[in-house]
Amino acid sequence: MECEVSYHPKREPAYHCGISVENLKKIFFGCEDFFLREIKLGLEKNSLVFVCWIDGLVNETDVSEDVVRPLTEACRLAAADSARRAVRLIEQGAVWRGTVRRRETMDDLAADLTAGCAALIFEGLGLALTFEVKSQTGRPVQEATIEKAVKGPRDAFCETLRVNTALVRRRLRTPKLKLLEQSAGRESNTRIALLYIEGIAKPSLVEAVQSRIQAMDLDAVLSAGDLEPYVTDHPRSPLPQTAHTERPDKLAAALLQGRVGILVDGLPVGFLLPGTLGALMRAPEDRADVPLVASGLTLLRWLALLLSLTLPALYVAAAVHHPEMLPTQLLVSMVEAEQEVPFGAAAVMLFLLIAFELLQEAGLRLPAPVGQTVSIIGALLVGEAAVSARVASPIAIIVVALAGIAGYNVPNQELASLLRFARLALVIASALGGMFALTAGCAMLVWYACTIDCFGTAWLHPIVDAERSPIFRVFLRKNQRDYKLRDENVVWWNKRRQK
């Protein structure tokens, strides 16, 4: 049968042909890393099979020792008087691999080969047996680089999916932790794992996320930006609707709260749904500190969010439109500092904010040893040169520095990036209309955030749709023994824990 390749949606067969060596050679024509070897079962002349694999995806030692060697031993397949009998014996343990799958379509066979399996093809039967012999090459488990751990565990996700799922299961050793795997991407066939705890997560939430992953229609899943538009309710919204984490303990803690986790093969990060503002502002170290310290740091974090968003705009509004708001001594200092500056307060603030963003991006794009040096020395040189050249006032530089430092206290990087752009918009609004425009801009931001929901949960949850106790849980932290019930907007049902 002539092998034809189609490019229909992913649920339809891509290869319209049966399993045979010739069809397999046509499919992998031009692939120099594809290897095919002829094997005699038990070294007998009339029992021929073909072993194939893709170099680099498999461990060739395992292929030689656990697949090829058992096939050539006469004692193991002595009772195989036919090819079907040989297949049965191999499935019962003649080949030393824990995983064996029977494949009868070329689509399944090609998917297994590209996923790191070795295939045993029986030419006359039109079927194949695949054995998982994946190569273990890859980045090992290392310490988290973004979410630093002070008291908590230091291991972080890597690019291998099975390693990441094992890190989560080591923390939640219960069969109620369910793991559903799917493939996405017409060309990449990337494995995506959906994790949840049965009896805690809402079944409707699990079904909604699973159906959205199944409906993904794209060529490949290579980054977080390829996945998020398909699993969020408002893909065009700038608000981050998924919480990211590189720490398995944070993902496990979120699963215990009724959320759903997503792990993608090739991405060293986990996704948490629904992603609300309360979840984005929560740090893993909050559970490790004592309640008083954790509550103080949480309140400081929320204060930093407000300062990072509004401090430059408040400075521009007060300096340009409402100088009567400032104390006399501070107003005198600002006037003296700006007398020799040829630009207005709004223009200087916009210039400094843009320069700050440029320095930050330069530090991120350069290699780590050079990037830190460029960020620190560049900020010092630019600030000192701006003041010496009388291009900017010292007070404006202090305001920009405070706003930037406050933004670094936000745990979620996507939320911190959004704050930087919103900060620029509010500065422009303050320059045009003063405190009235600033108030209107903040009101519009709050109104827009209230219109966004994540799988039926408000993005501002629990600030806008909960009682007093859940709201206090966002800003304050009590003793762990005092938390008897989970968040009712996330979990399916609450079970009171025994003391």
VEXDREN-2710 file (C-alpha; in Angstrom, 1 decimal):
% VEXDREN-2710
k/r/px/py/pz
1/MET/0.0/0.0/0.0
2/GLU/1.4/3.4/-1.0
3/CYS/2.0/5.6/2.0
4/GLU/0.3/9.0/1.8
5/VAL/0.8/11.9/4.2
6/SER/-2.1/14.2/5.0
7/TYR/-2.1/17.5/6.9
8/HIS/-5.6/17.5/8.3
9/PRO/-6.4/18.4/11.9
10/LYS/-4.5/16.4/14.5
11/ARG/-7.4/14.0/15.3
12/GLU/-7.3/12.6/11.8
13/PRO/-4.7/10.1/10.7
14/ALA/-1.6/11.7/9.2
15/TYR/-0.2/8.6/7.5
16/HIS/-2.7/6.6/5.4
17/CYS/-0.7/3.4/5.1
18/GLY/-0.1/0.1/7.0
19/ILE/2.9/-0.8/9.1
20/SER/5.7/-2.0/7.0
21/VAL/9.4/-1.5/6.7
22/GLU/9.1/0.2/3.3
23/ASN/6.5/2.6/4.4
24/LEU/8.6/3.4/7.5
25/LYS/11.6/4.2/5.3
26/LYS/9.5/6.5/3.2
27/ILE/8.2/8.4/6.2
28/PHE/11.7/8.8/7.8
29/PHE/13.4/9.5/4.4
30/GLY/16.1/12.1/4.9
31/CYS/16.4/11.5/8.7
32/GLU/20.0/10.5/9.2
33/ASP/19.4/9.8/12.9
34/PHE/16.8/7.0/12.0
35/PHE/18.3/3.5/12.3
36/LEU/16.8/0.2/11.1
37/ARG/18.3/-3.2/11.8
38/GLU/17.3/-6.7/10.8
39/ILE/17.2/-9.3/13.5
40/LYS/16.8/-13.1/13.4
41/LEU/14.6/-14.4/16.3
42/GLY/16.7/-17.0/18.0
43/LEU/19.2/-16.7/15.2
44/GLU/17.0/-18.8/13.0
45/LYS/16.9/-18.1/9.2
46/ASN/13.1/-18.0/8.7
47/SER/12.3/-15.7/11.6
48/LEU/13.1/-12.1/10.6
49/VAL/12.0/-9.0/12.4
50/PHE/13.2/-5.4/12.2
51/VAL/14.3/-3.2/15.1
52/CYS/14.3/0.6/14.5
53/TRP/14.9/3.7/16.7
54/ILE/16.0/7.3/16.4
55/ASP/19.5/8.1/17.6
56/GLY/19.7/10.6/20.5
57/LEU/16.2/9.9/21.8
58/VAL/17.0/6.4/23.0
59/ASN/19.6/4.8/25.1
60/GLU/21.5/2.6/22.7
61/THR/22.8/0.5/25.6
62/ASP/19.3/-0.4/26.7
63/VAL/18.4/-1.2/23.1
64/SER/21.3/-3.6/22.8
65/GLU/21.0/-5.2/26.2
66/ASP/17.3/-5.3/26.8
67/VAL/15.8/-5.6/23.3
68/VAL/18.3/-7.0/20.7
69/ARG/20.1/-9.4/23.0
70/PRO/16.9/-11.3/24.3
71/LEU/15.7/-11.6/20.7
72/THR/18.8/-13.4/19.6
73/GLU/18.8/-16.0/22.4
74/ALA/17.4/-19.2/21.1
75/CYS/16.1/-20.5/24.5
76/ARG/13.8/-17.5/25.0
77/LEU/11.9/-17.9/21.7
78/ALA/12.3/-21.6/21.2
79/ALA/8.5/-22.1/21.5
80/ALA/7.8/-19.5/18.9
81/ASP/6.6/-21.7/16.0
82/SER/5.0/-18.6/14.3
83/ALA/5.3/-14.9/14.2
84/ARG/2.1/-14.4/16.2
85/ARG/3.4/-16.8/18.8
86/ALA/6.6/-14.8/18.9
87/VAL/4.6/-11.6/19.5
88/ARG/2.8/-13.2/22.3
89/LEU/6.0/-14.4/24.0
90/ILE/7.6/-11.0/23.7
91/GLU/4.6/-9.4/25.3
92/GLN/4.8/-11.9/28.1
93/GLY/8.4/-11.0/29.0
94/ALA/10.8/-12.3/26.4
95/VAL/12.2/-8.8/26.0
96/TRP/13.5/-7.2/29.2
97/ARG/11.6/-3.9/29.2
98/GLY/8.9/-2.9/31.6
99/THR/6.8/-1.1/29.0
100/VAL/5.6/-2.8/25.8
101/ARG/2.9/-1.5/23.5
102/ARG/1.3/-3.1/20.4
103/ARG/0.9/-0.7/17.5
104/GLU/-1.2/-1.4/14.5
105/THR/-1.3/2.0/12.8
106/MET/1.6/4.0/11.4
107/ASP/0.5/7.1/13.3
108/ASP/1.0/5.4/16.7
109/LEU/4.3/3.8/15.6
110/ALA/5.7/7.1/14.4
111/ALA/4.6/8.9/17.6
112/ASP/6.3/6.3/19.7
113/LEU/9.5/6.5/17.7
114/THR/9.7/10.2/18.0
115/ALA/8.9/10.0/21.8
116/GLY/12.0/7.8/22.5
117/CYS/10.9/4.2/21.9
118/ALA/12.5/1.4/20.0
119/ALA/10.1/-0.5/17.7
120/LEU/10.1/-4.2/16.7
121/ILE/8.3/-4.6/13.3
122/PHE/6.8/-7.9/12.2
123/GLU/6.6/-7.5/8.4
124/GLY/4.1/-10.2/7.7
125/LEU/1.6/-9.3/10.4
126/GLY/1.4/-5.6/9.8
127/LEU/2.0/-4.7/13.5
128/ALA/4.8/-3.5/15.7
129/LEU/5.8/-3.7/19.3
130/THR/7.4/-0.6/20.9
131/PHE/9.6/-0.5/24.0
132/GLU/10.3/2.6/26.0
133/VAL/14.1/3.1/26.1
134/LYS/14.3/6.9/26.4
135/SER/17.7/8.5/26.8
136/GLN/18.2/10.1/30.2
137/THR/20.3/13.0/28.8
138/GLY/19.0/16.4/29.9
139/ARG/19.4/19.0/32.5
140/PRO/19.3/17.5/36.0
141/VAL/17.2/18.9/38.9
142/GLN/18.8/22.1/40.1
143/GLU/18.1/24.9/42.5
144/ALA/15.4/27.5/41.6
145/THR/16.7/30.6/40.0
146/ILE/13.7/32.9/40.1
147/GLU/11.8/31.8/43.2
148/LYS/14.6/31.7/45.7
149/ALA/14.1/29.4/48.7
150/VAL/15.1/30.5/52.1
151/LYS/13.6/27.8/54.4
152/GLY/11.9/25.6/51.8
153/PRO/13.2/22.9/49.4
154/ARG/15.6/24.0/46.8
155/ASP/14.8/21.6/43.9
156/ALA/13.1/23.1/40.8
157/PHE/11.4/21.8/37.7
158/CYS/13.6/20.8/34.7
159/GLU/12.7/20.2/31.0
160/THR/11.8/16.5/31.4
161/LEU/8.1/15.9/32.1
162/ARG/8.5/12.6/33.9
163/VAL/11.1/14.1/36.3
164/ASN/8.7/17.0/37.0
165/THR/5.7/14.7/37.8
166/ALA/8.0/12.6/40.1
167/LEU/9.0/15.8/42.0
168/VAL/5.3/16.5/42.7
169/ARG/4.5/12.9/43.6
170/ARG/7.3/12.8/46.1
171/ARG/5.4/15.6/48.0
172/LEU/1.9/14.2/47.5
173/ARG/2.2/10.5/48.0
174/THR/-1.5/9.7/47.5
175/PRO/-3.4/7.9/44.7
176/LYS/-5.8/10.7/44.8
177/LEU/-3.3/12.8/42.9
178/LYS/-4.4/12.2/39.3
179/LEU/-2.3/12.8/36.3
180/LEU/-3.9/13.0/32.8
181/GLU/-1.5/13.2/29.8
182/GLN/-2.4/14.5/26.4
183/SER/-0.4/15.5/23.3
184/ALA/-0.6/18.9/21.6
185/GLY/1.0/20.3/18.5
186/ARG/0.7/18.9/15.0
187/GLU/4.4/18.7/14.5
188/SER/5.8/18.7/18.0
189/ASN/3.4/16.2/19.7
190/THR/4.3/17.7/23.0
191/ARG/3.1/15.8/26.1
192/ILE/1.1/17.9/28.5
193/ALA/0.2/16.6/32.0
194/LEU/-2.8/17.8/33.9
195/LEU/-2.5/17.3/37.6
196/TYR/-5.3/17.6/40.3
197/ILE/-6.3/15.9/43.5
198/GLU/-9.5/13.9/43.3
199/GLY/-12.1/15.0/45.8
200/ILE/-10.6/18.5/46.2
201/ALA/-10.5/20.1/42.8
202/LYS/-13.8/20.8/41.1
203/PRO/-14.7/18.2/38.4
204/SER/-16.0/21.0/36.2
205/LEU/-12.7/22.8/36.4
206/VAL/-10.8/19.7/35.5
207/GLU/-13.1/18.9/32.6
208/ALA/-12.9/22.5/31.3
209/VAL/-9.1/22.6/31.4
210/GLN/-8.9/19.1/29.8
211/SER/-11.2/20.0/27.0
212/ARG/-9.3/23.2/26.2
213/ILE/-6.0/21.3/26.0
214/GLN/-7.7/18.7/23.6
215/ALA/-9.0/21.6/21.4
216/MET/-5.5/23.2/21.0
217/ASP/-4.8/23.7/17.3
218/LEU/-1.2/24.7/16.6
219/ASP/1.9/23.4/15.1
220/ALA/4.0/23.1/18.3
221/VAL/4.1/23.9/22.0
222/LEU/7.5/25.4/22.6
223/SER/6.9/28.1/25.1
224/ALA/4.4/29.3/27.7
225/GLY/2.9/31.7/25.2
226/ASP/1.8/28.7/23.0
227/LEU/-0.2/27.2/25.8
228/GLU/-1.7/30.1/27.8
229/PRO/-4.0/31.5/25.1
230/TYR/-5.8/28.1/24.9
231/VAL/-6.4/27.5/28.6
232/THR/-7.5/31.0/29.7
233/ASP/-10.9/32.6/29.4
234/HIS/-9.6/35.9/28.1
235/PRO/-6.5/35.3/25.9
236/ARG/-6.3/38.9/24.7
237/SER/-6.3/40.3/28.1
238/PRO/-3.0/41.7/29.4
239/LEU/-3.8/40.4/32.9
240/PRO/-1.9/37.2/33.8
241/GLN/-4.5/34.5/34.2
242/THR/-2.2/31.6/35.0
243/ALA/0.2/31.4/37.9
244/HIS/3.7/30.2/37.0
245/THR/6.1/28.4/39.4
246/GLU/9.4/26.6/39.1
247/ARG/9.1/25.0/42.5
248/PRO/7.3/21.7/43.0
249/ASP/6.4/22.5/46.6
250/LYS/4.4/25.6/45.5
251/LEU/2.5/23.5/42.8
252/ALA/1.8/20.8/45.4
253/ALA/0.4/23.4/47.9
254/ALA/-1.8/24.8/45.1
255/LEU/-3.1/21.4/44.3
256/LEU/-4.1/20.9/47.9
257/GLN/-6.1/24.2/47.7
258/GLY/-8.2/22.8/44.8
259/ARG/-6.3/24.3/41.9
260/VAL/-5.3/22.4/38.7
261/GLY/-1.7/22.2/37.6
262/ILE/-0.2/21.8/34.1
263/LEU/3.2/20.5/33.3
264/VAL/4.6/20.6/29.7
265/ASP/7.4/18.5/28.4
266/GLY/10.3/20.8/27.6
267/LEU/9.3/23.6/29.9
268/PRO/10.9/23.9/33.3
269/VAL/7.8/25.6/34.8
270/GLY/4.4/24.6/36.1
271/PHE/1.1/26.4/35.4
272/LEU/-1.7/26.8/38.0
273/LEU/-5.3/27.4/37.2
274/PRO/-7.3/29.5/38.1
275/GLY/-4.8/32.3/38.3
276/THR/-6.2/35.0/40.5
277/LEU/-4.6/38.1/41.9
278/GLY/-4.4/36.5/45.4
279/ALA/-2.6/33.5/43.9
280/LEU/-0.2/35.7/41.9
281/MET/0.8/37.7/45.0
282/ARG/1.4/34.6/47.2
283/ALA/5.1/33.5/47.7
284/PRO/6.1/29.9/48.6
285/GLU/8.0/31.2/51.7
286/ASP/4.7/32.4/53.3
287/ARG/4.1/28.9/54.6
288/ALA/7.6/28.6/56.1
289/ASP/7.6/31.8/58.2
290/VAL/5.8/32.3/61.5
291/PRO/2.3/33.9/61.1
292/LEU/3.4/37.4/62.3
293/VAL/6.4/37.6/60.0
294/ALA/4.4/36.1/57.1
295/SER/1.6/38.6/57.6
296/GLY/4.0/41.5/57.7
297/LEU/5.8/40.5/54.6
298/THR/2.5/39.9/52.8
299/LEU/1.2/43.4/53.7
300/LEU/4.6/44.8/52.6
301/ARG/4.2/43.0/49.3
302/TRP/0.8/44.5/48.6
303/LEU/2.1/48.0/49.6
304/ALA/5.0/47.5/47.2
305/LEU/2.4/46.7/44.4
306/LEU/0.6/50.0/45.0
307/LEU/3.8/52.0/45.2
308/SER/5.2/50.5/42.1
309/LEU/2.0/51.3/40.2
310/THR/1.1/54.8/41.5
311/LEU/4.2/56.5/43.0
312/PRO/5.6/58.0/39.8
313/ALA/2.1/59.2/38.7
314/LEU/1.5/60.7/42.2
315/TYR/4.8/62.6/41.9
316/VAL/3.9/64.0/38.4
317/ALA/0.4/65.0/39.5
318/ALA/1.7/66.8/42.6
319/ALA/4.6/68.5/40.8
320/VAL/2.6/69.6/37.8
321/HIS/-1.0/70.2/38.8
322/HIS/-1.3/70.1/42.6
323/PRO/1.8/71.5/44.3
324/GLU/-0.4/72.6/47.3
325/MET/-0.6/68.9/48.3
326/LEU/3.0/68.8/49.2
327/PRO/4.5/70.1/52.5
328/THR/6.2/73.4/52.2
329/GLN/9.8/72.2/52.9
330/LEU/9.4/69.4/50.3
331/LEU/7.9/71.8/47.8
332/VAL/10.8/74.2/48.2
333/SER/13.3/71.4/47.7
334/MET/11.6/70.3/44.6
335/VAL/11.4/73.8/43.1
336/GLU/15.1/74.4/43.9
337/ALA/16.1/71.1/42.3
338/GLU/14.0/71.7/39.2
339/GLN/15.0/75.3/38.5
340/GLU/18.0/74.3/36.4
341/VAL/16.3/71.3/34.7
342/PRO/15.2/72.3/31.2
343/PHE/12.4/69.7/31.0
344/GLY/9.1/69.4/32.8
345/ALA/8.5/66.9/35.6
346/ALA/6.4/64.7/33.4
347/ALA/9.0/64.5/30.6
348/VAL/11.7/63.8/33.1
349/MET/9.7/61.0/34.7
350/LEU/8.9/59.3/31.4
351/PHE/12.6/59.6/30.4
352/LEU/13.8/58.0/33.6
353/LEU/11.2/55.2/33.5
354/ILE/12.1/54.3/29.9
355/ALA/15.8/54.4/30.8
356/PHE/15.1/52.1/33.8
357/GLU/13.3/49.6/31.5
358/LEU/16.2/49.7/29.0
359/LEU/18.7/49.0/31.7
360/GLN/16.6/46.1/33.1
361/GLU/16.1/44.5/29.7
362/ALA/19.9/44.8/29.0
363/GLY/20.6/43.1/32.3
364/LEU/18.2/40.2/31.4
365/ARG/19.5/39.7/27.8
366/LEU/23.2/39.7/28.6
367/PRO/25.0/36.8/30.2
368/ALA/24.5/36.6/34.0
369/PRO/28.0/37.8/35.1
370/VAL/27.9/40.7/32.7
371/GLY/24.2/41.5/33.1
372/GLN/24.3/42.2/36.8
373/THR/27.4/44.5/36.3
374/VAL/25.7/46.4/33.5
375/SER/22.5/46.9/35.4
376/ILE/24.1/48.2/38.6
377/ILE/26.9/50.3/37.0
378/GLY/24.6/51.5/34.3
379/ALA/22.0/52.7/36.8
380/LEU/24.6/54.5/38.9
381/LEU/26.2/56.1/35.9
382/VAL/23.0/57.2/34.2
383/GLY/21.5/58.6/37.5
384/GLU/24.7/60.4/38.5
385/ALA/25.2/61.8/35.0
386/ALA/21.6/62.9/34.7
387/VAL/21.8/64.8/38.0
388/SER/25.3/66.3/37.1
389/ALA/24.1/67.4/33.7
390/ARG/20.9/68.9/35.2
391/VAL/18.7/66.8/33.0
392/ALA/16.8/65.3/35.9
393/SER/16.3/66.3/39.5
394/PRO/17.5/64.0/42.4
395/ILE/13.9/63.7/43.7
396/ALA/12.7/62.2/40.4
397/ILE/15.5/59.7/40.4
398/ILE/14.6/58.7/44.0
399/VAL/10.9/58.2/43.0
400/VAL/11.9/56.0/40.0
401/ALA/14.3/54.0/42.0
402/LEU/11.7/53.4/44.8
403/ALA/9.0/52.4/42.2
404/GLY/11.5/50.0/40.5
405/ILE/12.6/48.4/43.8
406/ALA/8.9/48.1/44.9
407/GLY/8.1/46.2/41.6
408/TYR/10.8/43.7/42.4
409/ASN/8.8/42.6/45.5
410/VAL/5.9/41.3/43.3
411/PRO/6.3/37.5/43.2
412/ASN/4.9/37.0/39.7
413/GLN/7.1/38.2/36.9
414/GLU/4.1/38.6/34.4
415/LEU/2.3/40.8/36.9
416/ALA/5.4/42.8/37.6
417/SER/5.8/43.4/33.8
418/LEU/2.2/44.5/33.6
419/LEU/2.7/47.0/36.4
420/ARG/5.6/48.6/34.6
421/PHE/3.4/49.3/31.5
422/ALA/0.5/50.5/33.6
423/ARG/2.8/52.8/35.5
424/LEU/3.8/54.5/32.2
425/ALA/0.1/55.0/31.3
426/LEU/-0.8/56.4/34.7
427/VAL/2.2/58.9/34.4
428/ILE/0.8/60.1/31.1
429/ALA/-2.7/60.4/32.5
430/SER/-1.3/62.4/35.5
431/ALA/0.6/64.7/33.3
432/LEU/-2.6/65.5/31.3
433/GLY/-5.2/65.7/34.1
434/GLY/-3.5/65.6/37.5
435/MET/-5.1/63.7/40.4
436/PHE/-8.4/63.6/38.6
437/ALA/-7.0/61.7/35.6
438/LEU/-4.9/59.5/38.0
439/THR/-8.0/58.6/40.0
440/ALA/-10.0/57.9/36.8
441/GLY/-7.1/55.7/35.5
442/CYS/-6.9/53.7/38.6
443/ALA/-10.7/53.3/38.6
444/MET/-10.6/52.0/35.0
445/LEU/-7.9/49.5/35.9
446/VAL/-10.0/48.2/38.9
447/TRP/-13.1/48.1/36.7
448/TYR/-11.4/46.2/34.0
449/ALA/-9.9/43.7/36.5
450/CYS/-13.4/43.1/37.9
451/THR/-14.6/42.1/34.4
452/ILE/-12.0/39.3/34.1
453/ASP/-12.8/35.9/35.5
454/CYS/-10.9/32.6/35.4
455/PHE/-13.1/29.5/35.0
456/GLY/-15.9/31.1/36.9
457/THR/-13.6/32.6/39.6
458/ALA/-13.1/36.4/39.6
459/TRP/-9.6/37.5/38.9
460/LEU/-9.8/39.8/42.0
461/HIS/-10.9/36.8/44.1
462/PRO/-11.3/36.8/47.1
463/ILE/-11.3/40.6/47.4
464/VAL/-14.6/41.1/45.4
465/ASP/-16.6/37.9/45.9
466/ALA/-15.8/36.5/49.3
467/GLU/-16.6/37.0/53.0
468/ARG/-14.3/38.5/55.5
469/SER/-12.3/35.4/56.4
470/PRO/-11.1/34.6/52.9
471/ILE/-10.1/38.2/52.4
472/PHE/-8.1/38.2/55.6
473/ARG/-6.4/35.1/54.3
474/VAL/-5.0/37.0/51.4
475/PHE/-3.5/39.8/53.4
476/LEU/-2.8/38.1/56.8
477/ARG/-1.8/34.6/57.8
478/LYS/-3.0/32.8/60.8
479/ASN/-1.5/29.7/62.4
480/GLN/-1.8/26.7/60.2
481/ARG/-3.9/24.9/62.8
482/ASP/-6.6/27.6/62.5
483/TYR/-7.2/26.8/58.8
484/LYS/-9.9/24.2/58.9
485/LEU/-11.7/24.8/55.5
486/ARG/-10.4/25.5/52.0
487/ASP/-11.5/28.2/49.7
488/GLU/-15.1/27.3/48.7
489/ASN/-14.8/29.1/45.3
490/VAL/-12.0/26.7/44.2
491/VAL/-12.6/23.3/45.9
492/TRP/-15.4/20.9/45.2
493/TRP/-16.3/20.2/48.8
494/ASN/-14.7/20.9/52.2
495/LYS/-13.7/18.3/54.7
496/ARG/-13.0/19.5/58.1
497/ARG/-9.5/18.3/59.2
498/GLN/-9.1/16.4/62.4
499/LYS/-7.0/18.0/65.1
END
